[in-house]
């Protein structure tokens, strides 16, 4: 078990070591070849054994990723294999996101067609609910790095008459608090300022705690994303998870895409 930990530790240190060696070699060669203090204002490059030594460090740094197997203190690191694994993981992630976007596009076309064919308002409302549920279910798989971490997604719509954000739809039931005034709590603040909000632990946000009245929140991390139709904000998309960790940049991008899907669904519903 300790050998595995040692191997992972060296894998983490090698890129930093490569950069440090390369920068050190470059700086040493430059400052030796071009000394700061010169005699008679002469400052011509001088290449001697010292410079060659510094340049050798640069060569080591450049060639380091090409070494197939490096042994440090008895720990062997397969650099090329690690690079291949990382590239494959990245390729898999790109393909998954591409499939998600393609599915969203085809689903949107089908949804618009079904709305136009709906017999009455009840059927249209059912189509909207199903569309939101399905898109949230798909996005949920990408919104947390831990598959066991429970994620809740909710859609809030702005009511101009009461100037409040009202709970509209969720994939995980009805939240405890179902409306927010403009500027109230994180949701009200983010909507008023038209900006996303990413917080690892809501217990550190006074404006959120004020809305909970001392109750311990079951979900720790929250990601709020405004929903726009054109340039007009119409609501907020909120993503909560139980673990107290920031949502990743990838999760933020997925949330923005989901917010666009919600905007499309609501806009088409209102038009038909």
CORJOUR-V610764 format. One record per residue. RES is the residue in one letter. PHI is phi in whole degrees, 0 to 359 (none if undefined). PSI is psi in degrees with one decimal (* if undefined). OMEGA is omega in radians with two decimals (NA if undefined). Layout:
res=RES phi=PHI psi=PSI omega=OMEGA
res=RES phi=PHI psi=PSI omega=OMEGA
//
This chain:
res=X phi=none psi=-39.2 omega=-3.14
res=X phi=292 psi=-33.1 omega=3.11
res=X phi=297 psi=-39.0 omega=3.10
res=X phi=296 psi=-40.7 omega=3.11
res=X phi=295 psi=-40.8 omega=3.12
res=X phi=297 psi=-41.4 omega=-3.13
res=X phi=297 psi=-43.8 omega=3.13
res=X phi=295 psi=-35.4 omega=-3.14
res=X phi=295 psi=-45.0 omega=3.12
res=X phi=295 psi=-37.4 omega=3.12
res=X phi=298 psi=-35.2 omega=3.13
res=X phi=286 psi=-32.9 omega=-3.07
res=X phi=278 psi=-25.8 omega=-3.01
res=X phi=300 psi=-46.2 omega=3.11
res=X phi=300 psi=-40.0 omega=3.11
res=X phi=295 psi=-39.4 omega=3.12
res=X phi=295 psi=-40.3 omega=3.12
res=X phi=299 psi=-46.9 omega=-3.13
res=X phi=296 psi=-44.7 omega=-3.12
res=X phi=298 psi=-43.4 omega=3.14
res=X phi=296 psi=-45.3 omega=-3.12
res=X phi=296 psi=-46.9 omega=3.13
res=X phi=295 psi=-43.3 omega=3.12
res=X phi=299 psi=-43.4 omega=3.12
res=X phi=296 psi=-41.4 omega=-3.14
res=X phi=296 psi=-47.8 omega=-3.13
res=X phi=296 psi=-41.9 omega=-3.14
res=X phi=297 psi=-42.9 omega=-3.14
res=X phi=295 psi=-42.9 omega=-3.11
res=X phi=295 psi=-49.3 omega=-3.08
res=X phi=291 psi=-26.2 omega=3.10
res=X phi=280 psi=-39.3 omega=-3.14
res=X phi=287 psi=-32.7 omega=3.13
res=X phi=240 psi=80.0 omega=-3.09
res=X phi=296 psi=143.6 omega=-3.14
res=X phi=292 psi=-43.6 omega=-3.14
res=X phi=265 psi=115.1 omega=-3.10
res=X phi=243 psi=161.9 omega=3.11
res=X phi=257 psi=129.7 omega=3.13
res=X phi=58 psi=33.7 omega=3.07
res=X phi=62 psi=19.3 omega=3.10
res=X phi=274 psi=129.6 omega=-3.09
res=X phi=218 psi=52.4 omega=-3.10
res=X phi=271 psi=147.4 omega=3.12
res=X phi=301 psi=139.7 omega=3.12
res=X phi=232 psi=119.0 omega=3.13
res=X phi=249 psi=112.4 omega=3.14
res=X phi=227 psi=-164.3 omega=-3.09
res=X phi=298 psi=-33.3 omega=-3.14
res=X phi=294 psi=-44.8 omega=3.12
res=X phi=298 psi=-40.6 omega=3.14
res=X phi=299 psi=-38.3 omega=3.09
res=X phi=296 psi=-43.7 omega=3.12
res=X phi=296 psi=-44.1 omega=-3.14
res=X phi=296 psi=-30.5 omega=3.08
res=X phi=297 psi=-36.5 omega=3.09
res=X phi=297 psi=-39.5 omega=3.11
res=X phi=297 psi=-43.5 omega=3.13
res=X phi=300 psi=-41.1 omega=3.11
res=X phi=299 psi=-43.0 omega=-3.13
res=X phi=297 psi=-40.7 omega=-3.12
res=X phi=290 psi=-39.3 omega=-3.07
res=X phi=277 psi=-13.2 omega=-3.05
res=X phi=306 psi=-45.1 omega=-3.13
res=X phi=294 psi=-20.4 omega=-3.11
res=X phi=275 psi=-7.5 omega=3.13
res=X phi=286 psi=126.7 omega=-3.05
res=X phi=286 psi=-31.3 omega=-3.11
res=X phi=213 psi=123.6 omega=-3.12
res=X phi=241 psi=130.4 omega=3.14
res=X phi=248 psi=119.4 omega=3.12
res=X phi=232 psi=113.8 omega=3.13
res=X phi=59 psi=33.6 omega=3.11
res=X phi=84 psi=0.9 omega=-3.14
res=X phi=256 psi=121.0 omega=-3.12
res=X phi=264 psi=133.2 omega=-3.13
res=X phi=237 psi=121.3 omega=3.11
res=X phi=274 psi=92.9 omega=-3.02
res=X phi=291 psi=-45.5 omega=-3.10
res=X phi=295 psi=-39.9 omega=3.13
res=X phi=296 psi=-40.4 omega=3.12
res=X phi=297 psi=-41.0 omega=3.11
res=X phi=297 psi=-41.1 omega=3.12
res=X phi=295 psi=-40.9 omega=3.13
res=X phi=296 psi=-42.6 omega=3.14
res=X phi=296 psi=-41.9 omega=3.13
res=X phi=296 psi=-38.2 omega=3.14
res=X phi=292 psi=-40.1 omega=3.10
res=X phi=298 psi=-42.3 omega=3.13
res=X phi=296 psi=-42.9 omega=3.12
res=X phi=298 psi=-41.4 omega=3.12
res=X phi=297 psi=-41.4 omega=3.14
res=X phi=296 psi=-42.0 omega=3.13
res=X phi=298 psi=-43.1 omega=-3.14
res=X phi=295 psi=-39.5 omega=3.12
res=X phi=296 psi=-44.7 omega=3.13
res=X phi=295 psi=-39.6 omega=3.12
res=X phi=297 psi=-41.0 omega=3.10
res=X phi=295 psi=-39.0 omega=3.13
res=X phi=296 psi=-47.1 omega=-3.13
res=X phi=296 psi=-41.4 omega=3.12
res=X phi=297 psi=-40.6 omega=3.12
res=X phi=294 psi=-40.8 omega=3.10
res=X phi=299 psi=-41.4 omega=-3.12
res=X phi=295 psi=-48.0 omega=-3.13
res=X phi=293 psi=-36.4 omega=3.12
res=X phi=294 psi=-37.1 omega=3.13
res=X phi=296 psi=-41.4 omega=3.12
res=X phi=297 psi=-44.7 omega=3.13
res=X phi=295 psi=-41.3 omega=-3.13
res=X phi=299 psi=-45.5 omega=-3.14
res=X phi=297 psi=-40.3 omega=3.13
res=X phi=295 psi=-42.3 omega=-3.14
res=X phi=292 psi=-36.9 omega=3.09
res=X phi=300 psi=-42.6 omega=-3.12
res=X phi=295 psi=-27.2 omega=-3.11
res=X phi=266 psi=-6.2 omega=-3.07
res=X phi=300 psi=142.7 omega=-3.06
res=X phi=281 psi=-34.4 omega=-3.08
res=X phi=207 psi=-179.4 omega=-3.10
res=X phi=295 psi=-34.8 omega=3.14
res=X phi=296 psi=-41.6 omega=3.13
res=X phi=292 psi=-37.7 omega=3.10
res=X phi=295 psi=-42.9 omega=3.11
res=X phi=297 psi=-37.4 omega=3.10
res=X phi=294 psi=-41.0 omega=3.11
res=X phi=297 psi=-41.3 omega=3.11
res=X phi=298 psi=-46.4 omega=-3.13
res=X phi=298 psi=-42.7 omega=3.14
res=X phi=294 psi=-39.6 omega=-3.13
res=X phi=295 psi=-46.1 omega=3.12
res=X phi=297 psi=-42.9 omega=3.14
res=X phi=299 psi=-45.7 omega=-3.10
res=X phi=294 psi=-42.8 omega=-3.12
res=X phi=293 psi=-38.6 omega=3.09
res=X phi=294 psi=-39.0 omega=3.13
res=X phi=297 psi=-39.5 omega=3.10
res=X phi=292 psi=-44.1 omega=-3.10
res=X phi=291 psi=-29.0 omega=-3.09
res=X phi=304 psi=-33.3 omega=-3.12
res=X phi=292 psi=-17.5 omega=-3.07
res=X phi=252 psi=-5.5 omega=-2.97
res=X phi=268 psi=-1.8 omega=3.08
res=X phi=218 psi=138.1 omega=3.13
res=X phi=286 psi=-18.4 omega=3.12
res=X phi=255 psi=113.8 omega=-3.11
res=X phi=297 psi=-20.2 omega=3.14
res=X phi=272 psi=-6.3 omega=-3.12
res=X phi=281 psi=124.9 omega=-3.10
res=X phi=286 psi=129.4 omega=-3.11
res=X phi=240 psi=135.3 omega=3.09
res=X phi=239 psi=133.5 omega=3.14
res=X phi=240 psi=136.9 omega=-3.13
res=X phi=221 psi=148.0 omega=3.11
res=X phi=246 psi=129.3 omega=-3.14
res=X phi=240 psi=132.7 omega=-3.13
res=X phi=249 psi=142.0 omega=-3.12
res=X phi=275 psi=131.0 omega=3.09
res=X phi=254 psi=106.1 omega=-3.10
res=X phi=298 psi=-29.6 omega=-3.10
res=X phi=295 psi=-47.7 omega=-3.13
res=X phi=265 psi=-6.2 omega=-3.10
res=X phi=55 psi=46.6 omega=3.12
res=X phi=227 psi=156.7 omega=3.00
res=X phi=265 psi=119.7 omega=-3.08
res=X phi=253 psi=137.6 omega=3.08
res=X phi=300 psi=134.4 omega=-3.07
res=X phi=241 psi=-46.2 omega=-3.08
res=X phi=199 psi=147.7 omega=3.08
res=X phi=210 psi=152.3 omega=3.08
res=X phi=273 psi=-4.3 omega=-3.06
res=X phi=229 psi=36.4 omega=3.09
res=X phi=88 psi=-173.9 omega=-3.04
res=X phi=269 psi=130.0 omega=3.10
res=X phi=289 psi=162.7 omega=-3.11
res=X phi=298 psi=-49.5 omega=3.11
res=X phi=261 psi=126.7 omega=-2.96
res=X phi=248 psi=3.0 omega=3.07
res=X phi=208 psi=148.0 omega=3.12
res=X phi=225 psi=133.6 omega=3.04
res=X phi=284 psi=162.0 omega=3.10
res=X phi=302 psi=126.9 omega=-3.14
res=X phi=84 psi=-3.8 omega=-3.11
res=X phi=272 psi=128.5 omega=3.12
res=X phi=63 psi=-176.1 omega=-3.14
res=X phi=295 psi=-39.5 omega=-3.10
res=X phi=294 psi=-47.6 omega=-3.14
res=X phi=296 psi=-37.7 omega=3.13
res=X phi=292 psi=-46.8 omega=-3.12
res=X phi=297 psi=-39.1 omega=3.13
res=X phi=293 psi=-43.5 omega=-3.12
res=X phi=297 psi=-38.1 omega=-3.12
res=X phi=269 psi=-2.2 omega=3.11
res=X phi=55 psi=47.7 omega=-3.10
res=X phi=221 psi=154.0 omega=3.03
res=X phi=286 psi=162.5 omega=-3.09
res=X phi=218 psi=125.2 omega=-3.11
res=X phi=232 psi=112.3 omega=-3.09
res=X phi=231 psi=130.1 omega=-3.10
res=X phi=288 psi=-35.8 omega=-3.09
res=X phi=215 psi=110.0 omega=-3.07
res=X phi=295 psi=-16.1 omega=3.11
res=X phi=291 psi=-12.1 omega=3.09
res=X phi=266 psi=2.6 omega=-3.09
res=X phi=249 psi=107.2 omega=-3.09
res=X phi=304 psi=-39.8 omega=-3.10
res=X phi=296 psi=-30.8 omega=3.10
res=X phi=286 psi=-44.0 omega=-3.11
res=X phi=298 psi=-31.9 omega=3.12
res=X phi=297 psi=-32.8 omega=-3.13
res=X phi=279 psi=-16.4 omega=-3.11
res=X phi=268 psi=-16.7 omega=3.12
res=X phi=56 psi=45.5 omega=3.05
res=X phi=87 psi=-9.1 omega=-3.12
res=X phi=287 psi=142.1 omega=3.13
res=X phi=282 psi=120.1 omega=-3.08
res=X phi=288 psi=135.1 omega=3.12
res=X phi=289 psi=-25.0 omega=3.11
res=X phi=251 psi=133.4 omega=-3.05
res=X phi=266 psi=-53.3 omega=-3.07
res=X phi=269 psi=145.2 omega=3.14
res=X phi=220 psi=142.0 omega=3.07
res=X phi=232 psi=118.2 omega=-3.14
res=X phi=250 psi=133.6 omega=-3.13
res=X phi=226 psi=123.5 omega=3.11
res=X phi=295 psi=149.8 omega=3.10
res=X phi=247 psi=127.1 omega=-3.08
res=X phi=241 psi=145.9 omega=2.83
res=X phi=243 psi=107.0 omega=-2.96
res=X phi=69 psi=-126.4 omega=3.10
res=X phi=260 psi=2.0 omega=-3.05
res=X phi=262 psi=121.6 omega=3.07
res=X phi=287 psi=131.1 omega=-3.12
res=X phi=244 psi=-8.0 omega=-3.12
res=X phi=175 psi=-167.3 omega=-3.12
res=X phi=224 psi=144.6 omega=2.98
res=X phi=252 psi=126.7 omega=3.12
res=X phi=242 psi=138.8 omega=3.08
res=X phi=236 psi=122.7 omega=3.13
res=X phi=242 psi=147.1 omega=3.00
res=X phi=221 psi=155.2 omega=-3.02
res=X phi=286 psi=-31.9 omega=-3.12
res=X phi=284 psi=144.1 omega=-3.12
res=X phi=272 psi=69.7 omega=3.13
res=X phi=223 psi=144.5 omega=3.12
res=X phi=299 psi=146.1 omega=2.99
res=X phi=287 psi=141.7 omega=-3.10
res=X phi=287 psi=168.0 omega=3.07
res=X phi=298 psi=-38.0 omega=3.10
res=X phi=298 psi=-40.4 omega=3.11
res=X phi=296 psi=-38.4 omega=3.10
res=X phi=299 psi=-41.4 omega=3.13
res=X phi=294 psi=-41.1 omega=3.11
res=X phi=296 psi=-40.8 omega=3.13
res=X phi=297 psi=-39.4 omega=3.10
res=X phi=296 psi=-41.2 omega=3.10
res=X phi=296 psi=-41.5 omega=3.11
res=X phi=295 psi=-38.5 omega=3.09
res=X phi=299 psi=-39.0 omega=3.10
res=X phi=294 psi=-37.5 omega=3.09
res=X phi=296 psi=-41.3 omega=3.11
res=X phi=296 psi=-41.0 omega=3.13
res=X phi=298 psi=-43.5 omega=3.12
res=X phi=299 psi=-45.5 omega=-3.09
res=X phi=297 psi=-44.7 omega=-3.12
res=X phi=291 psi=-42.1 omega=-3.13
res=X phi=298 psi=-45.3 omega=3.12
res=X phi=293 psi=-34.9 omega=3.10
res=X phi=297 psi=-41.9 omega=-3.13
res=X phi=290 psi=-28.9 omega=-3.08
res=X phi=281 psi=-26.3 omega=-3.05
res=X phi=267 psi=* omega=NA
//
